[in-house]
Amino acid sequence: MGDIFFWIIWIIWTARNQRIFESRSSTPTVVISKALSNAQEWIRAEGDPSSTQTTPTSISQTPMISIPPDTIVCNSDAAW
């Protein structure tokens, strides 16, 4: 659990925000328990990285199209 430090910092930050913005407070024991629980859940969700084999895939290039000079272009991705 080398990343536990970051989980503790993250949970302290969220506990701070809850105290300031929602008037909810947590004890240090609850904060640490939540950090450990979240870290363990994250590790389980990631699985064993050595057990997964990834094979490189080729990415096909889409040919560029000619766009008139005064055209406004809005590029987007799947995150929208």
Secondary structure per residue as TSV (DSSP state, phi and psi in degrees):
chain	resnum	aa	ss	phi	psi
A	1	M	-	360.0	59.1
A	2	G	T	-67.2	-21.2
A	3	D	T	-91.6	7.4
A	4	I	H	-62.1	-32.9
A	5	F	H	-56.4	-44.7
A	6	F	H	-68.4	-34.6
A	7	W	H	-66.0	-41.1
A	8	I	H	-62.5	-45.6
A	9	I	H	-61.5	-43.1
A	10	W	H	-63.0	-44.6
A	11	I	H	-69.5	-35.9
A	12	I	H	-61.0	-42.4
A	13	W	H	-62.9	-45.5
A	14	T	H	-68.7	-34.9
A	15	A	H	-65.3	-38.9
A	16	R	H	-61.5	-45.3
A	17	N	H	-63.9	-39.7
A	18	Q	H	-63.2	-38.7
A	19	R	H	-67.4	-43.3
A	20	I	H	-74.1	-47.9
A	21	F	H	-94.8	-21.9
A	22	E	H	-121.6	2.3
A	23	S	-	54.2	34.9
A	24	R	-	-111.6	129.1
A	25	S	-	-115.5	154.6
A	26	S	-	-129.5	149.7
A	27	T	-	-79.4	157.5
A	28	P	H	-57.2	-35.4
A	29	T	H	-63.5	-42.4
A	30	V	H	-65.3	-40.9
A	31	V	H	-62.2	-47.5
A	32	I	H	-66.2	-41.4
A	33	S	H	-61.0	-41.9
A	34	K	H	-65.7	-39.6
A	35	A	H	-62.8	-45.5
A	36	L	H	-63.6	-42.4
A	37	S	H	-62.9	-45.4
A	38	N	H	-64.6	-39.6
A	39	A	H	-64.3	-43.4
A	40	Q	H	-64.8	-40.5
A	41	E	H	-63.2	-41.2
A	42	W	H	-62.4	-44.3
A	43	I	H	-63.2	-42.9
A	44	R	H	-63.8	-39.7
A	45	A	H	-67.9	-33.7
A	46	E	H	-70.8	-31.0
A	47	G	-	75.9	-171.2
A	48	D	-	-89.6	109.5
A	49	P	G	-64.7	-23.1
A	50	S	G	-76.4	-16.2
A	51	S	G	-87.9	-11.9
A	52	T	-	-98.8	131.4
A	53	Q	-	-105.0	127.0
A	54	T	-	-110.9	137.3
A	55	T	-	-112.7	137.5
A	56	P	-	-64.6	139.9
A	57	T	-	-116.4	148.6
A	58	S	-	-86.3	140.2
A	59	I	-	-104.8	124.1
A	60	S	-	-80.9	137.7
A	61	Q	-	-87.5	131.6
A	62	T	-	-82.1	130.1
A	63	P	-	-64.1	140.9
A	64	M	-	-71.5	139.4
A	65	I	-	-103.9	155.0
A	66	S	-	-82.8	124.0
A	67	I	-	-111.0	132.2
A	68	P	-	-57.4	147.4
A	69	P	T	-57.3	-36.5
A	70	D	T	-95.1	20.6
A	71	T	-	-89.2	136.0
A	72	I	-	-89.9	130.0
A	73	V	-	-119.1	135.5
A	74	C	-	-121.8	108.5
A	75	N	-	-89.6	143.1
A	76	S	-	-141.9	165.7
A	77	D	-	-130.5	-171.4
A	78	A	T	-72.3	-8.7
A	79	A	T	-69.8	-17.5
A	80	W	-	-71.4	360.0
